[in-house]
């Protein structure tokens, strides 16, 4: 069954606030905490990485409980609403943190925010799998999901420069905190509205194969070759933009000579390209297959990201064009991998009679977190070792600049190449999924 656009738009609505806890937070918050709020650079990297490692068991627990949930309002909606309320509290603690905060205070805010985000995100992506069993319709559903992410990213990234323009008119105090606080207020305002739209306008279809599972299923799921391979694809596909995003502000400021405000402005071109890339790669996936689209998109991302290191210094429009082209392939793996996981969940349901989709998507959410947690923890620690100073406007040594450039180039390119290689030869094609869906329907 083909879902109408109204339903798809309502389903994608929570992406607008949920995406604020993804790459924008990785790009904006660690440099802000390390410079403006005064946290030590290495400690900032440790905290932003550690909280996601500690959050991984929660992802599995949420997936476990979602698969066992059966309420009057559905299987996924209670977790969307409950997780959203917890995340709302975390947003206040993280985006409005005071200068001079302790590492413990920073950790508590991050942990609460990510715990709520995890519950809502696992429920949301699992819900997407349950909306259709059709191979290409799932690409369409998660294409809308990714379009929601892109619109949310663009809107959120436009907040800091817009706040800077409006500051003199309203008498606001200019500075880095203004943009961070602005993003916080936007997320706080959007989250309740988006959750209300999704939970009132999107139907839930009760799974006829839903079977409560035990914790042994967590380990048996991780032993499945297809799931393991898909998780590795998602991990390396997340590590590539994770390293690039964690270091992007530092790279364009310290290596290419842009101001922090201009570096943030360039992000609009990168994420704006997603609005072009999402339908483009969705079309490519329909003409070929989902896994081939993943392979070609992440492979081309490796080439285009490497070109950023060759940019001339302080040339805004050349850098903007390069960021635009790099952003077009970066958008594809997140939504296509989730559509591929829906096919894996159906195959496993047919094989063992249990619907563990919530568990599978919980594991995938955890893997994506690692894709953003590892780069911050590793790169910030290495930057501290080579003597890089994160404070805005501070001159750095040649050794520190060389270390920053190497970190910005090598890990993303290698990660992207590995992800493309893993995607090659995926076995669940359109015909295979059609046979699986027919068998499940009978």
VENZI-V663851 format. One record per helix or strand of 3 or more residues. SS is the DSSP state (alpha for helix, beta for strand). FROM is the first residue (numbers start at 1). TO is the last residue. If there is no record, write none. Layout:
BEGIN
{{SS,FROM,TO} {SS,FROM,TO}}
END
This chain:
BEGIN
{{alpha,5,21} {alpha,23,35} {alpha,41,68} {alpha,77,95} {alpha,103,130} {alpha,135,170} {alpha,176,201} {alpha,216,222} {alpha,225,255} {alpha,260,287} {alpha,290,310} {alpha,316,330} {alpha,332,352} {alpha,357,385} {alpha,398,423} {alpha,430,441}}
END
